[in-house]
Amino acid sequence: MNKLIETKKTNETISLQSRRYIGNKYKLSEWIFSVIDKECSGEVFADIFAGTGVVSAEANGRYKKIILNDFLYSNYTIYQAFFNK
């Protein structure tokens, strides 16, 4: 899933991976899922340190249910924008 949000003022698009965040796992996501695919099974994916949400975005097409968790309320707001249907 590579959902984009268009801003009203500038008509720019924002994607999850374009957000700057210490600990962003975007560059690791291919490796993360190569391990998960080999070692895990199930229909639910829990991203307990969700941060920018890029790992959950990749998991979104692979699992029936995604659980995101993060300490920051600002990230919760971003998750609502990108993941709520």
Sine and cosine of phi, psi and omega as CSV:
sin_phi,cos_phi,sin_psi,cos_psi,sin_omega,cos_omega
0.00,0.00,0.79,-0.61,0.04,-1.00
-0.76,-0.65,0.89,0.45,-0.06,-1.00
-0.94,0.34,0.67,-0.74,0.03,-1.00
-0.90,-0.43,0.53,-0.85,0.08,-1.00
-0.87,-0.49,0.78,-0.63,0.01,-1.00
-1.00,-0.04,0.77,-0.64,0.03,-1.00
-0.99,0.16,0.56,-0.83,-0.08,-1.00
-0.97,0.26,-0.57,0.82,-0.09,-1.00
-0.98,0.22,-0.63,0.77,-0.14,-0.99
-0.89,-0.46,-0.06,1.00,-0.06,-1.00
0.84,0.54,0.43,0.90,0.10,-0.99
-1.00,0.09,0.43,-0.90,0.09,-1.00
-0.97,-0.24,0.55,-0.83,0.01,-1.00
-0.84,-0.54,0.76,-0.65,0.07,-1.00
-0.89,-0.46,0.32,-0.95,-0.01,-1.00
-0.84,0.54,-0.70,0.71,-0.07,-1.00
-0.95,0.32,-0.21,0.98,0.02,-1.00
-0.99,0.12,-0.16,0.99,0.02,-1.00
-0.97,0.25,0.75,-0.66,0.04,-1.00
-1.00,0.09,0.77,-0.63,-0.09,-1.00
-0.34,-0.94,0.79,-0.61,0.05,-1.00
-0.88,0.47,0.78,-0.62,-0.01,-1.00
1.00,-0.01,0.16,0.99,0.02,-1.00
-0.84,0.55,0.77,-0.64,-0.09,-1.00
-0.98,-0.18,0.25,0.97,-0.05,-1.00
-0.82,0.57,-0.73,0.69,-0.03,-1.00
-0.95,0.32,-0.31,0.95,0.00,-1.00
-0.99,-0.12,-0.14,0.99,-0.18,-0.98
-0.88,0.47,-0.61,0.79,0.04,-1.00
-0.89,0.46,-0.70,0.71,0.03,-1.00
-0.91,0.41,-0.69,0.72,0.01,-1.00
-0.82,0.58,-0.73,0.68,-0.04,-1.00
-0.97,0.24,-0.39,0.92,0.11,-0.99
-0.92,0.40,-0.61,0.79,0.05,-1.00
-0.95,0.31,-0.73,0.69,-0.01,-1.00
-0.87,0.50,-0.71,0.70,-0.01,-1.00
-0.87,0.50,-0.57,0.82,-0.03,-1.00
-0.99,0.16,-0.58,0.81,-0.19,-0.98
-0.96,-0.27,-0.25,0.97,-0.15,-0.99
-0.79,-0.61,0.34,-0.94,0.12,-0.99
-0.58,-0.81,0.26,-0.97,0.03,-1.00
0.71,-0.70,0.07,-1.00,-0.05,-1.00
-0.93,-0.37,-0.05,1.00,-0.04,-1.00
-0.87,-0.49,0.71,-0.70,0.04,-1.00
-0.88,-0.47,0.80,-0.60,0.04,-1.00
-0.92,-0.39,0.88,-0.48,0.05,-1.00
-0.97,-0.23,1.00,-0.03,-0.17,-0.99
-0.98,0.18,-0.27,0.96,0.12,-0.99
-0.82,-0.57,0.91,0.41,-0.23,-0.97
-0.91,0.41,-0.55,0.83,0.02,-1.00
0.80,0.60,-0.86,-0.51,-0.02,-1.00
-0.96,0.29,-0.32,0.95,0.01,-1.00
1.00,-0.01,0.15,0.99,-0.06,-1.00
-0.92,0.40,-0.56,0.83,0.03,-1.00
-0.94,0.34,-0.65,0.76,0.05,-1.00
-0.91,0.42,-0.58,0.82,0.04,-1.00
-0.89,0.46,-0.65,0.76,0.06,-1.00
-0.92,0.38,-0.63,0.78,-0.01,-1.00
-0.94,0.34,-0.39,0.92,-0.09,-1.00
-0.84,0.55,-0.58,0.82,0.02,-1.00
-1.00,0.08,-0.12,0.99,-0.09,-1.00
-0.96,-0.29,-0.35,0.94,-0.12,-0.99
-0.79,-0.61,0.47,-0.88,0.00,-1.00
-0.96,0.27,-0.55,0.84,-0.04,-1.00
-0.73,-0.69,0.70,-0.72,0.03,-1.00
-0.88,-0.48,0.76,-0.65,0.09,-1.00
-0.92,-0.40,0.86,-0.52,0.02,-1.00
-0.94,-0.34,0.63,-0.78,0.04,-1.00
-0.64,-0.77,0.67,-0.74,0.11,-0.99
-0.35,-0.94,0.42,-0.91,-0.03,-1.00
-0.96,0.28,-0.53,0.85,-0.13,-0.99
-1.00,0.07,0.77,-0.64,0.04,-1.00
-0.91,0.42,-0.54,0.84,0.01,-1.00
-0.87,0.48,-0.59,0.81,0.05,-1.00
-0.93,0.36,-0.61,0.79,0.08,-1.00
-0.83,0.55,-0.69,0.73,0.01,-1.00
-0.88,0.47,-0.69,0.73,0.04,-1.00
-0.89,0.45,-0.67,0.74,0.01,-1.00
-0.87,0.49,-0.64,0.77,0.02,-1.00
-0.88,0.47,-0.65,0.76,-0.02,-1.00
-0.93,0.36,-0.65,0.76,-0.09,-1.00
-1.00,0.02,-0.51,0.86,-0.17,-0.99
-0.93,-0.36,-0.34,0.94,-0.01,-1.00
-0.94,0.35,0.66,-0.75,-0.01,-1.00
-0.98,-0.17,0.00,0.00,0.00,0.00
